[in-house]
Amino acid sequence: MTNNTLNYTIHENDKTVKNIMTENLNFSRRLSKRLEDSDKLYVNGKVVRLNKSVFDGDVLSVEFDEEEDEFDAVDIPIEIIYEDSDLLIVNKRAYIVVHPTKSHQNDTVANGVAYYFKQHGIKRKVRFVNRLDMNTSGIVIIAKNPYAHNEFSNQMKSNQVEKYYYAIVEGSVEEDSGTVNEPIARLNPEDIIRVVHPSGKECITHYTVEKRFNNMTLVRLKLETGRTHQIRVHMKHIGHPVIGDILYGRSSELIGRQALHCYEMKFKHPLTGSEIVITCPLPEDMKKIIQMEI
């Protein structure tokens, strides 16, 4: 097994390579044929045709061409919390951008992952499944091949991925739990700020109070949708902006960023279909706020 190969274990009801490719793995007929023509399909290590019969326990392998990534490989530390032949999942620290921008061209998570891939002979593009704001910490998922990326993206679009965050917000949230179901829009295309507005896209955020302290509240949030700045906009809307959020609230002496962390994601593995639960503990700057006594 290599990071350029997708491996699928044959089940009892599978009949031919073609059936598996189109029905189980959702490859297009066109792509399946192209892979066949370039001898990229294997069963138990031997090149096969699409009409090859398969049996329970056989292993179908689909080999992807090696790729050169467009990002500069820069030795930026990345904290890996899960890795297999299809996925790389990291704990993104605060104050670092996920993807290069005009002002951050080679000091991003993408550069660090490209360096990691290069050092480990993983000749793949860096394909992000999800992204976090620069000053939000937590789980970021990278797909190692186009198939895994496509399957995971489909899960994200159909809201099959469960996403959980912790936030420390201003004030004491009265209700122990609740749901904010309000559309979010960007009214000015030149502005990054989003607002609750009827013209916006559907946005649903569930919250549960974990702890009330010092006129602040630690809330656990579950996103049903994944819009840009969703938690930050919804928390402001209900009168409890995230501590340290200078865009939707105000700066704080307690923390130099918005106190927001993606700590858990649940999803089906894009190849095996097994449920994966990834957790990522709270960073120290948020722990200090919660543990302090005034």
C-alpha atoms as one frame of an Amber mdcrd trajectory, in Angstrom:
protein
   0.000   0.000   0.000   1.250   3.478  -0.832  -0.211   6.958  -0.456  -0.803
   6.939  -4.227  -3.040   3.873  -4.072  -6.630   3.352  -3.014  -7.279  -0.147
  -1.655 -10.710  -1.738  -1.377 -11.380  -5.138   0.195 -13.891  -7.170  -1.817
 -17.120  -8.234  -0.109 -19.217 -11.294  -0.732 -21.789  -9.583  -2.962 -19.261
  -7.825  -5.203 -19.121  -9.326  -8.716 -16.669  -7.522 -11.007 -14.131  -4.719
 -10.874 -16.454  -2.570 -13.001 -19.346  -3.000 -10.534 -17.163  -1.971  -7.626
 -15.698   1.029  -9.429 -19.029   2.515 -10.529 -21.460   1.348  -7.841 -19.403
   1.075  -4.658 -16.656   3.642  -5.210 -18.622   6.108  -7.360 -16.014   6.401
 -10.106 -17.422   7.584 -13.425 -17.428   5.061 -16.253 -15.119   7.363 -18.170
 -12.549   7.541 -15.389 -12.810   3.796 -14.785 -12.026   3.147 -18.440  -9.093
   5.562 -18.386  -7.656   3.801 -15.328  -8.101   0.447 -17.080  -6.371   1.670
 -20.245  -3.386   2.926 -18.247  -3.051  -0.329 -16.263  -3.905   1.330 -12.953
  -6.312  -1.339 -11.699  -5.056  -4.301  -9.671  -6.585  -7.256  -7.847  -4.277
  -8.870  -5.315  -1.373  -7.023  -6.899  -1.990  -8.075 -10.502  -3.166  -5.769
 -13.311  -6.780  -6.520 -14.276  -9.505  -5.410 -16.674 -12.860  -3.966 -15.646
 -14.676  -7.227 -16.450 -12.487  -9.191 -14.026 -14.549 -11.322 -11.620 -13.706
 -10.849  -7.958 -14.240 -12.858  -4.803 -14.750 -12.230  -1.105 -11.457 -11.170
   0.489  -9.751 -10.035  -2.721  -8.175  -6.566  -2.641  -8.853  -4.118  -5.464
  -6.181  -1.434  -5.785  -6.558   1.768  -7.811  -3.275   3.542  -8.466  -3.220
   7.306  -8.870  -0.579   9.167 -10.821   2.076  10.916  -8.766   1.426  14.632
  -8.328   3.489  17.728  -7.700   1.968  20.129  -5.202   1.699  23.809  -6.055
   2.522  24.919  -2.507   6.088  25.667  -1.419   7.323  23.034   1.008   8.287
  24.916   4.175   9.457  23.340   7.442   6.488  24.496   9.527   5.583  22.208
  12.459   2.247  20.414  12.087   0.620  18.409  14.870  -0.732  15.177  13.378
  -3.625  13.600  15.287  -4.600  10.954  12.711  -3.105   9.529   9.534  -3.753
   6.661   7.160  -3.213   6.065   3.450  -6.179   8.314   2.531  -6.302  11.047
   5.190  -4.047  13.328   7.193  -5.692  15.151  10.106  -3.908  17.882  12.034
  -4.503  20.092  15.034  -4.184  23.603  13.622  -2.773  26.006  16.148  -4.090
  29.550  16.356  -2.483  32.429  14.423  -1.731  30.395  11.314  -3.611  30.480
   8.001  -4.754  27.198   6.458  -4.315  28.123   2.796  -1.917  30.668   1.191
  -3.248  34.193   0.644  -1.710  37.404  -0.663  -0.387  38.279   2.788   0.480
  34.699   3.807   2.138  32.966   0.887   4.497  30.470   2.507   3.733  30.408
   6.236   0.540  28.368   6.183  -0.688  24.901   7.141  -0.584  24.021   3.431
   3.150  24.778   3.303   3.781  22.664   6.385   1.787  19.729   5.004   3.563
  20.013   1.631   6.884  19.778   3.503   5.659  16.746   5.460   4.519  15.048
   2.250   7.883  15.748   0.607   9.865  14.422   3.573   7.837  11.210   3.614
   7.735  10.591  -0.131   3.998  11.251  -0.398   3.680  12.587  -3.930   0.217
  14.074  -3.602  -1.416  17.468  -3.744  -2.575  19.027  -0.477  -6.366  18.742
  -0.638  -8.151  20.412   2.274 -11.530  18.977   3.223 -12.312  21.723   5.743
 -10.746  25.001   6.790 -10.639  27.129   9.929 -10.206  30.866  10.362  -6.660
  32.042  11.075  -7.340  32.579  14.791  -9.509  29.506  15.319  -7.696  26.377
  16.442  -8.512  22.705  16.027  -9.171  19.947  13.535  -8.249  20.330   9.868
  -8.601  17.378   7.468  -6.484  16.810   4.362  -7.287  14.140   1.752  -4.326
  12.306   0.249  -5.985  11.379  -3.024  -8.732  12.790  -5.278 -11.151   9.977
  -4.491 -10.994  10.514  -0.728 -11.337  14.262  -1.241 -14.415  13.904  -3.431
 -16.130  11.417  -1.107 -15.402  13.538   1.962 -16.580  16.704   0.220 -19.864
  14.982  -0.600 -20.296  14.112   3.075 -19.635  17.721   4.037 -22.109  19.086
   1.497 -24.855  16.738   2.672 -24.148  17.583   6.346 -23.152  14.007   7.196
 -20.040  15.177   9.046 -20.645  16.072  12.697 -18.605  19.108  13.762 -18.220
  20.150  17.389 -16.582  23.267  18.792 -15.879  24.858  22.144 -16.203  28.618
  22.520 -15.883  30.956  25.458 -18.424  33.734  25.028 -19.185  37.008  26.755
 -21.841  37.117  29.471 -23.849  34.378  31.129 -25.899  32.402  28.613 -29.283
  31.911  30.318 -30.603  28.830  28.549 -28.760  25.577  29.229 -29.111  24.689
  25.554 -30.604  26.106  22.408 -30.491  26.396  18.641 -29.762  29.421  16.498
 -31.446  28.977  13.124 -30.757  32.212  11.296 -29.534  32.813   7.719 -26.144
  34.468   7.284 -25.161  36.757   4.414 -22.272  38.940   3.295 -24.014  42.149
   2.283 -20.887  43.874   0.982 -18.752  41.719  -1.369 -15.720  43.816  -0.471
 -16.125  43.155   3.255 -15.338  39.941   5.127 -17.987  40.609   7.776 -21.101
  38.435   7.713 -24.472  39.260   9.294 -27.756  37.560  10.073 -29.988  38.593
   7.183 -33.068  37.140   5.413 -31.194  37.091   2.101 -28.527  34.779   3.491
 -28.004  31.029   3.342 -29.511  28.679   5.917 -27.347  28.372   9.031 -28.065
  26.206  12.066 -25.970  26.163  15.243 -26.817  24.108  18.342 -25.268  25.097
  21.662 -25.045  23.626  25.166 -23.735  25.451  28.226 -20.775  23.620  29.779
 -19.761  26.166  32.438 -20.694  29.683  33.573 -17.980  31.750  35.249 -16.821
  35.362  35.707 -19.502  36.780  33.397 -18.402  34.361  30.672 -19.754  31.037
  29.441 -18.071  27.986  27.995 -20.391  26.581  25.331 -20.242  23.392  23.308
 -21.480  23.896  19.768 -22.606  21.540  17.043 -22.842  22.828  13.478 -25.523
  21.514  11.159 -24.243  23.786   8.417 -20.732  25.065   7.810 -20.869  28.681
   6.694 -17.990  31.115   6.989 -17.867  32.700  10.487 -21.096  30.874  11.403
 -20.443  30.423  15.123 -19.025  33.919  15.515 -21.994  35.551  13.772 -24.614
  33.454  15.584 -23.078  34.050  19.012 -23.021  37.792  18.387 -26.635  37.614
  17.198 -27.844  36.160  20.502 -25.862  38.740  22.476 -22.886  36.596  23.451
 -19.960  37.274  21.090 -16.930  35.025  21.365 -14.324  36.334  23.804 -11.469
  38.067  21.961 -13.303  38.230  18.618 -12.277  41.649  17.310 -14.369  41.255
  14.145 -17.713  40.505  15.806 -17.049  41.625  19.362 -14.030  43.191  21.014
 -10.471  42.418  22.001  -9.763  40.809  25.353  -6.904  40.950  27.837  -7.504
  37.266  28.521  -6.649  35.941  25.068  -5.137  37.326  21.878  -7.675  35.749
  19.513 -11.257  34.540  19.386 -11.674  31.777  21.986 -12.929  29.195  19.504
 -11.677  25.643  18.978 -12.840  22.762  16.771 -12.418  19.835  19.158 -14.300
  16.912  17.588 -15.408  15.624  14.197 -17.343  12.457  13.380 -17.526  11.079
   9.856 -17.499   7.946   7.757 -14.136   6.983   6.360 -14.308   7.813   2.639
 -13.041   4.367   1.649 -13.982   1.865   4.353 -17.238   3.494   5.458 -16.345
   2.898   9.115 -17.166   5.653  11.598 -14.196   7.760  12.626 -14.227  10.048
  15.672 -11.391  12.585  15.897 -10.899  14.623  19.058  -8.538  17.486  19.747
  -8.119  18.850  23.299  -8.557  22.493  24.224  -5.461  24.658  23.678  -3.691
  26.162  26.669  -4.884  29.750  26.111  -8.532  28.672  26.405  -7.806  26.348
  29.346  -6.274  29.227  31.287  -9.422  31.315  30.947 -11.634  28.471  32.114
  -9.417  27.592  35.076  -8.807  31.111  36.352 -10.501  32.335  39.500 -11.300
  36.017  39.949
